[in-house]
């Protein structure tokens, strides 16, 4: 998925501090990496025409990570690489269709949480062209995941 422990980082720290130290940082010392408005085409939905025609989905992510090591080393290998993160999410949205955006959001969350540096996350899947017979701006589902209960916000 392009989210390997080292290659999924956006920066790195060569100061010799172990990544386990960065990964076990208390929640109060965590930073947030956000990726918002990521657009991807998918064929998700309950109705046959949604599967046949497909539509654009918009994804927002907020990841709780420690960026201290990356800031010290200025190396992308020591953080979550947001370019690789985007590629992973686009592949999931463009992959196997599901009925519900809830399912899609959990698939994305599960993939992102494979990177042990991510302590918690929120992922929102927007379906702005949902087949709703009324005027609306957006419909979205947000799911949260965390490594431990203290990491949830």
N, C-alpha and C positions, 0 to 999 in steps of 0.2 A: 503494500500500500504506500510505500514511500515515506512511512512514518517510523523508520527504524530509530533506535535510541540515539545514535549519533547523527545520522543524516537528516533527521527530522528537526534538527535544531536550526535556529536562525542565527545564533552567535555561540561562541565557545569561550571556555576559560582554561588557559594553559598555566594557571598559577599553581597547579598541583593539588588544588582542593578536589576531593573526590566528588563525583556526581551524586553519590549517596547523601552527602551533606546538603547539597542544593535541593535534592528531592525530598528531604525530610524537614525542610524549613517549616516553622510554624505558620499557620494561616496568615497571621498578622504581617509576616515578612514576605508574603507572596505578591507578585506583580500580576498584571493582566495583559495578555496579548489578545487583541480583538481583530477579527476579520468580519467586516460587515458588507452586506449587499452583494455577496458572491452569487452570480447568476449561472444556472446550469439547466440544461434541457433534460427532461425526464418524462416517463410514460406512467406516472403513478395516478391512481384514482380508482374509485369503485365502478365507474361506468366504462363500458366498452369503448366509447368514443374517446375517453381520456387516454386509454391505452393505445388506441390506434393513432390519434393525432398528436398526443404528447403536448407538453406546455413547459413554459419556463418556471422554475422555482428559484426562490431567493433565500440564501442561507446566511445567518449571522452566527458567529461564534465568539465566545469569550472564554479564554483559558487561564486558569490560575496556575502560574509557574513562578519559579524563582529565576530572575534574570541577572542575579549578581555575578555568577560565574561568567556569563556571556559579556557582561559589561566590563569585567576585568580583562578578559582575553580578547574581546572584540572579534570573536570567531563564531561564525554562524553554526558551527557544529555543537556549540554549547547552549543552544536554545531551540525552541520549536521553530523550524523553518516555515514561515507562513506561505511561501510559494509551494512547497511540498504539501503543506496542509490543504491548500486550495485544490491542488491536483487530486488529492485523495478524496476530498468531498465531491468534486465534480464527477469523479469516476463512480462514486456511490450513487449519486443522483441519476447519472446516466446509465446505471446498471439495472439489475433485475427489478422489474416493477413490483410495487406493493400497493395495496388498497388505500392505506391510511398514511397521512403525513406523520402521524405519531410513530408508526413503524419506521419510516424513513429517518426521522430525527433520532430514534434510538440506535439505528444502524450507524449513523454518523458518530454519535456519542461513543459507541463501543469501539469504533475504529480509532478515534482520536485518543481515547483513554489507554490504548495499547502503548502509547509513549509514556513511560513511567515518570517522566518529568512533569507531566500534566497532573496536578493535584486535584483540580476540580474544573468543571466546565459547564457552560450553558450553551445550548445550540437551539436556534430558532429556525424552523422551516416555514417559509412564507409561500402561500399558494394564491397569488394575486388574481389568477384567472379561474378560480374554483367555480364549478357550475352551480352557482347560487342564483335563484330567480329573483334577485333584488339587487339594487345598487349597493355596492360596498367598496371599500378601498383595499382591503386585505383580509386574509384569514391566515392564521399562523398558529403553530404549536411550539412551545419551548419546553425542552427537557433539560434536566440537570443531572450531573454525575459527579461523584467525588470518591477519592480513595479511602477517606475515613470520615466519620460523622463531623469532626471538627472542621473539616475543609469545606463543608457546605455553607453557602451564603444565601 
